[in-house]
Amino acid sequence: MRKTIYQQVRYYQDEVTDDFCQTKTNKEVYVDGTYQYLPSSYLFKVLSFIVYYLFALPILFIYAYVFKGVRVYGRENLRQLNSGYIMYANHTHEIDAFLGHVMYARPKRTYIIANKDAISIKGLSLLVKGLGALPVPDTMNGLTNLNKAIAFLLERKKAIMIYPEAKIWHYYTGLRPFPITSFRFAANNNVPAVPIAITYRRPKGLLKNYKKPRMTAYIGEPIHNKDDLNNKENARMLWEETVEFIETKVSDPGNVKLYEYVKKSD
């Protein structure tokens, strides 16, 4: 009988493209210039508000806090903000999809930049869209629409969640390639970037060696654009400080490994 579930080995080929969480899709989705990120229908807005605040928020909070044991430190760093902002975090679990909404920015309405697979599940695409999924587009016209939607939301003091690593590596305790591209959203809209570091801790109790680690999220201080820098320079500054914060947290010896990720030999 195994004494622990820890230190299992997972093999990967590429840090950027390998994904250990494949979404089961049942319809092809193409996000181009015709995709409507923010539906104008009054009925859709009302139903979205009801589902978001009366059902999703309390249910998912209980699930994350009680059943998954998620703990968050630094929420006071968000309370000081009186503007829209963008949160950037490392991507290590499926529940990342709603943590920004229910554990970090609540009660502020939060949206998430997501893989288009998120809206590809037949029968659930409208629900996912109503809860704030903004799919990555396939075309330049689609990107223009996404930029407009993000600008609109930030002007109205909403929060946006972004995982620059894009792919999920379960319980990963390092930081994979963290593209600078998405930091242009914060720079171009002159809103703070908020770094969030996801780490893991060993569960307590007699079965601690048989239970998966519990998530601990650290919210850093907002990083503001600097007036003496242009948008490109601000994007790099926001990226550098975010990466520094996350790397410092995930490199702590207390960040518990469930899996050992090993690159396949050629």
C-alpha positions as CSV (number, residue, x, y, z in Angstrom):
1,M,0.0,0.0,0.0
2,R,1.4,3.4,-1.0
3,K,2.3,5.7,1.9
4,T,1.5,8.9,0.1
5,I,0.0,10.3,-3.1
6,Y,2.7,12.9,-3.4
7,Q,5.6,13.1,-5.8
8,Q,3.9,11.3,-8.6
9,V,5.6,12.0,-12.0
10,R,3.9,13.7,-14.9
11,Y,5.7,14.0,-18.2
12,Y,5.4,16.9,-20.6
13,Q,6.8,17.8,-24.0
14,D,6.4,21.6,-24.1
15,E,5.8,24.0,-21.3
16,V,3.7,26.3,-23.5
17,T,1.4,24.0,-25.4
18,D,0.9,21.0,-23.2
19,D,-2.4,21.0,-21.4
20,F,-3.2,18.6,-18.5
21,C,-6.9,19.5,-18.5
22,Q,-8.7,19.0,-21.8
23,T,-12.2,20.4,-22.0
24,K,-14.7,18.0,-23.6
25,T,-16.3,20.0,-26.4
26,N,-19.3,19.0,-28.5
27,K,-19.5,21.8,-31.0
28,E,-17.0,23.8,-33.0
29,V,-16.8,27.4,-32.1
30,Y,-15.2,30.1,-34.2
31,V,-14.8,33.5,-32.6
32,D,-14.4,36.2,-35.2
33,G,-15.5,39.8,-35.6
34,T,-19.2,38.9,-35.4
35,Y,-19.0,37.4,-31.9
36,Q,-20.9,39.5,-29.4
37,Y,-18.9,39.6,-26.1
38,L,-21.4,41.7,-24.2
39,P,-25.0,41.0,-25.3
40,S,-27.2,44.1,-25.3
41,S,-30.4,42.2,-24.5
42,Y,-32.0,43.5,-21.3
43,L,-33.4,40.1,-20.5
44,F,-30.0,38.5,-20.8
45,K,-28.5,41.1,-18.5
46,V,-31.2,40.6,-15.9
47,L,-30.9,36.8,-15.9
48,S,-27.1,37.0,-15.9
49,F,-27.2,39.2,-12.8
50,I,-29.6,36.9,-11.0
51,V,-27.6,33.7,-11.8
52,Y,-24.3,35.4,-11.0
53,Y,-25.2,36.9,-7.6
54,L,-28.0,34.7,-6.3
55,F,-26.8,31.3,-7.4
56,A,-23.2,31.1,-8.7
57,L,-21.5,33.3,-6.2
58,P,-22.7,31.7,-3.0
59,I,-22.7,28.1,-4.3
60,L,-19.2,28.3,-5.8
61,F,-17.9,30.1,-2.7
62,I,-19.0,27.3,-0.5
63,Y,-17.6,24.8,-2.8
64,A,-14.2,26.5,-3.0
65,Y,-13.9,27.4,0.7
66,V,-15.4,24.4,2.4
67,F,-14.9,21.5,0.0
68,K,-11.7,22.6,-1.7
69,G,-10.1,24.4,1.2
70,V,-9.1,27.5,-0.7
71,R,-7.7,30.3,1.5
72,V,-7.0,33.8,0.3
73,Y,-4.6,36.4,1.7
74,G,-4.4,40.0,0.6
75,R,-8.0,40.8,-0.3
76,E,-7.5,44.2,1.4
77,N,-5.3,45.1,-1.6
78,L,-8.3,45.0,-3.8
79,R,-10.6,46.9,-1.5
80,Q,-8.5,50.0,-1.8
81,L,-9.1,50.2,-5.5
82,N,-11.9,52.5,-6.8
83,S,-11.5,51.5,-10.5
84,G,-11.5,48.6,-12.8
85,Y,-8.5,46.3,-12.6
86,I,-7.0,43.2,-14.1
87,M,-5.8,40.2,-12.0
88,Y,-3.0,38.0,-13.3
89,A,-2.3,34.6,-11.8
90,N,-0.5,31.3,-12.4
91,H,-2.9,28.6,-13.7
92,T,-2.9,25.3,-11.7
93,H,-6.5,24.1,-11.3
94,E,-9.9,23.9,-13.0
95,I,-11.5,25.9,-10.2
96,D,-9.3,28.9,-11.4
97,A,-12.2,29.5,-13.8
98,F,-14.3,31.0,-11.0
99,L,-11.9,31.9,-8.2
100,G,-11.5,35.5,-9.4
101,H,-15.3,35.9,-9.2
102,V,-16.0,34.3,-5.8
103,M,-12.7,34.3,-3.8
104,Y,-10.8,37.4,-5.0
105,A,-12.8,40.3,-6.3
106,R,-16.3,39.6,-4.9
107,P,-18.7,41.4,-4.8
108,K,-17.3,43.3,-7.8
109,R,-18.5,41.8,-11.1
110,T,-15.7,39.8,-12.6
111,Y,-15.0,38.5,-16.1
112,I,-12.3,36.1,-17.3
113,I,-10.3,35.8,-20.5
114,A,-10.9,32.1,-21.4
115,N,-10.1,29.6,-24.0
116,K,-12.9,29.3,-26.5
117,D,-13.5,25.8,-25.4
118,A,-15.3,27.4,-22.4
119,I,-18.2,28.4,-24.6
120,S,-18.2,25.2,-26.8
121,I,-20.2,23.0,-24.5
122,K,-23.7,22.7,-26.0
123,G,-26.4,23.9,-23.7
124,L,-24.0,25.6,-21.3
125,S,-22.4,28.2,-23.6
126,L,-25.0,30.9,-22.7
127,L,-24.6,30.2,-19.0
128,V,-20.8,30.4,-19.2
129,K,-21.1,33.6,-21.2
130,G,-23.5,35.1,-18.7
131,L,-21.1,34.3,-15.9
132,G,-18.4,36.4,-17.5
133,A,-16.3,34.2,-20.0
134,L,-14.6,36.3,-22.7
135,P,-13.2,33.8,-25.2
136,V,-9.9,34.3,-27.0
137,P,-10.7,35.2,-30.6
138,D,-9.6,33.5,-33.8
139,T,-9.3,36.6,-35.9
140,M,-7.9,40.2,-35.7
141,N,-11.5,41.6,-36.0
142,G,-12.4,39.3,-33.1
143,L,-9.4,40.7,-31.1
144,T,-10.7,44.3,-31.9
145,N,-14.0,43.3,-30.4
146,L,-12.4,41.8,-27.3
147,N,-10.4,45.0,-26.8
148,K,-13.5,47.1,-27.0
149,A,-15.3,44.8,-24.5
150,I,-12.5,44.9,-22.0
151,A,-12.3,48.7,-22.3
152,F,-16.0,49.0,-21.8
153,L,-15.9,46.8,-18.6
154,L,-12.9,48.5,-17.1
155,E,-14.5,51.9,-17.6
156,R,-17.4,50.6,-15.5
157,K,-15.0,49.5,-12.8
158,K,-15.4,45.8,-13.4
159,A,-12.6,43.2,-12.7
160,I,-11.0,40.9,-15.2
161,M,-9.1,37.7,-14.5
162,I,-6.3,36.5,-16.8
163,Y,-4.1,33.5,-16.6
164,P,-1.2,34.2,-19.1
165,E,0.1,30.6,-18.9
166,A,-3.3,29.7,-20.6
167,K,-2.9,25.9,-20.1
168,I,-3.6,24.2,-16.8
169,W,-0.9,22.2,-15.0
170,H,-2.5,20.7,-12.0
171,Y,-0.9,21.6,-8.7
172,Y,2.2,23.0,-10.4
173,T,4.5,24.8,-8.0
174,G,6.6,26.8,-10.4
175,L,5.9,29.5,-12.9
176,R,5.8,28.5,-16.6
177,P,6.3,30.9,-19.5
178,F,4.2,34.0,-18.7
179,P,3.7,36.0,-21.9
180,I,3.7,39.8,-21.7
181,T,1.0,40.1,-24.3
182,S,-2.0,40.3,-22.0
183,F,-0.5,43.0,-19.9
184,R,-1.2,45.4,-22.8
185,F,-4.8,45.3,-21.6
186,A,-3.9,46.9,-18.3
187,A,-1.4,49.3,-19.9
188,N,-3.7,50.5,-22.7
189,N,-6.6,51.0,-20.4
190,N,-4.5,52.6,-17.7
191,V,-5.8,50.3,-14.9
192,P,-3.8,48.5,-12.2
193,A,-2.5,45.0,-12.7
194,V,-3.0,42.9,-9.6
195,P,-0.6,39.9,-9.2
196,I,-2.0,36.7,-7.6
197,A,0.2,33.8,-6.7
198,I,-1.3,30.3,-6.3
199,T,0.5,28.0,-3.9
200,Y,-0.4,24.7,-2.1
201,R,-0.2,23.5,1.4
202,R,-0.4,20.0,2.9
203,P,-3.8,19.2,4.3
204,K,-4.1,18.5,8.0
205,G,-5.3,15.3,9.8
206,L,-4.6,11.6,9.8
207,L,-5.1,11.3,6.1
208,K,-2.9,14.2,5.1
209,N,-0.7,11.9,3.0
210,Y,-3.7,10.7,1.0
211,K,-5.4,14.0,0.4
212,K,-4.5,16.4,-2.4
213,P,-2.9,19.7,-1.3
214,R,-5.1,22.7,-0.5
215,M,-4.8,25.9,-2.4
216,T,-3.6,29.2,-0.9
217,A,-3.8,32.4,-3.0
218,Y,-1.8,35.5,-2.2
219,I,-3.1,38.8,-3.7
220,G,-0.3,41.3,-4.1
221,E,-0.5,45.1,-4.0
222,P,-1.9,46.7,-7.2
223,I,0.7,47.7,-9.7
224,H,-0.1,51.1,-11.3
225,N,0.9,52.4,-14.6
226,K,3.6,55.1,-14.6
227,D,3.0,58.5,-16.2
228,D,6.5,58.8,-17.6
229,L,6.2,55.5,-19.5
230,N,4.4,54.8,-22.8
231,N,1.9,51.9,-23.1
232,K,4.5,49.4,-24.3
233,E,6.9,50.3,-21.5
234,N,4.1,50.1,-18.9
235,A,3.1,46.7,-20.1
236,R,6.7,45.5,-19.6
237,M,6.9,47.1,-16.1
238,L,3.5,45.5,-15.1
239,W,4.7,42.1,-16.4
240,E,8.1,42.3,-14.7
241,E,6.6,43.2,-11.2
242,T,3.8,40.6,-11.5
243,V,6.3,37.8,-12.4
244,E,8.6,38.9,-9.6
245,F,5.7,38.7,-7.0
246,I,4.5,35.3,-8.2
247,E,8.0,33.8,-8.5
248,T,8.8,34.9,-4.9
249,K,5.6,33.2,-3.6
250,V,5.8,30.0,-5.5
251,S,9.4,29.4,-4.7
252,D,8.7,29.3,-1.0
253,P,9.8,25.9,0.5
254,G,6.3,25.5,2.0
255,N,4.7,25.3,-1.5
256,V,3.8,21.6,-1.5
257,K,4.3,19.5,-4.7
258,L,1.7,16.8,-5.6
259,Y,3.3,16.0,-9.0
260,E,6.8,16.1,-10.2
261,Y,6.7,17.5,-13.8
262,V,9.5,16.0,-15.9
263,K,10.3,16.9,-19.5
264,K,10.2,14.0,-21.9
265,S,13.6,13.1,-23.4
266,D,13.9,13.5,-27.2
